[in-house]
């Protein structure tokens, strides 16, 4: 009965942006859950009403909703936890991860950390690496520039020493 309203999925997007000297890699992953919290909340409300009947207490629907939301956020959502680890090409320059080193990012989160009514959690990381072809081009260009300057300097010095020839 929940096929259309209850699901879990991940959307992953990666891209590579090529520059002259560097490549920039962008990673984004969205954890998506739908319908699960509605079922959990409905079960909690049923449980709260049953416990209240046993105790002889009576609460309004709004109060039951508040109690169920509090229990959901404080007791249940933190129990459903995730750890996701990613190794990027190049050095990580930004990430929303809890831990990261040069090329690795680690996210630790629970359903309580999900956004938009606890339905979405986004992991993101950006890394950058040098492009070998760009580096070779830059070194070659620098070498040509040095040769040009050396010839220009040497030519100017040798022309200055010889001076004009007498007739």
N, C-alpha and C positions, 0 to 999 in steps of 0.2 A: 504493500500500500504506500510505501514511502519512496518508490523508485524515482519520482519526479521532484521530490522536495528534499530528499536526504542524500547528500553526497560529500565526497572529499576529493580534491584534485589539486594538482600543482601546475602552475603556468611558469615556464622557464623561457626567458628571453636573453640571448647573448648577442653581442655585436663587437665588431673589430673596426676601429677607426684608424686608418693609415695616415701617418704624417711623414714628413721628410726624414726625420731622424728617429721617430718613435712610433710604436703601435700602442694604441689605448684599447683595452679590453673592458667591456661593460657587461656585468652579470646581474640579472634580476630574477628572483624566483618568488612567486606568490603562492602561499599555502591558502587554499580556499576550503571552507567547510560550510555546509548549509543544512539547516534542519535539525542538526544534532542538539543544539541548545534549546530549541523549542520543545523537543521531546524530553530533555533533562528537566527543563523548567516545569513542564506539565507533570512529570513524575514527582518532582519536589513539592509542588502545590498539593497534589493528591496526598502525599505523605504528611505534609503539615496539617491539612484539614483533618486527616485521620487521627493524628496525635492530639490535635485540639479537641476533637470529639471525645477521645478517651479521657482527657483531663477535664472535660466539661467547659472548655473555653470556646468563645465564638469571636471570630475576627472577620472583618469585611474583606471583600475580594482584593481591594487595594492593599490592605495590610498583608494579606497572604502573598500577593505579588511582590511586595517589598521584602518580606522574609525569604521567599524563594530566590529572589535576585541576590540577596546578601549571602545566602548559603551557597548558591551557585558560584559566585565570585570568590568567596573566602575558602570554601571547602572542596569543591569539585574541580573547577577549572585549573587550579594549580597542580592537581594530580596528573593531568594529561600533559606530559612534557615531551619536548623534542630536542634533539641535538643534531645540528647539520654542520658538516665540515666541507670546505671547498678549497682546492688548490688552484691558484690562478697563474697564468703565464705572466711573467714579469713581476715587478714589485707592486704590492697593493698600496695605492695612494689614498683610497677612501673606502670605508665599509661601515655598515651599521651593526657589525658583529660585536659580540661581547669580548672576544679574544681575537687577536690577529698578530701575525709576525710578517716576515718579508713577503711570502707568497701564499700563506694559508690564513683562512678566516674561519672562525668557529662561532656559531650562533647557538644559544641555549635559551629556550623559551617554552612557555606553556600556553594552553588555551586562554588563560587570563590575559596574556599579552597581545592577543589578536585584536585587530581594530574593527571598526564598523560592526558593532553589535557582536563582537567576537567571531567574525566570519572570515577575516583576512589577516595574514601576517606576511610582510614583505622582507625578503633578504636582498641586500644589494652590496655590490663590491665593484671597484674600478681598479685596474692595474695598468702599469705602463712598462714597456720594454723597449730597448734600443733596437732599431732596425739595422741589421748588418749591412745591407746595401746602401742605406743612407749614410752610415758611418764610413764605409769605404769611399763613397762619393765625396764626403766632407774632407777626408784625409787626402784624397787625390786632388781636390780643388785647392787645399792648403799647400800641397806640394807644388802644383803648377804656379800658384801665387808666389811661393818662395823662389822658384826658379826664375820667374819673371822679374822679381825684385833684384835677385842676384845678377842677372844679365843686365838689367837697367843700371844698377850701381857699378858693375864692372865696366860696362860700355862707357858710362859717363867718365869714369876715372881714366880709362885708357885713352879716350878722345881728348881729355884735358891735358894729359902728359905729352901727347904727340904734337898737339897744336897745329897751326896751319904750316904748310911746307913753303919754303922760300922759292921764288921763281927762278 
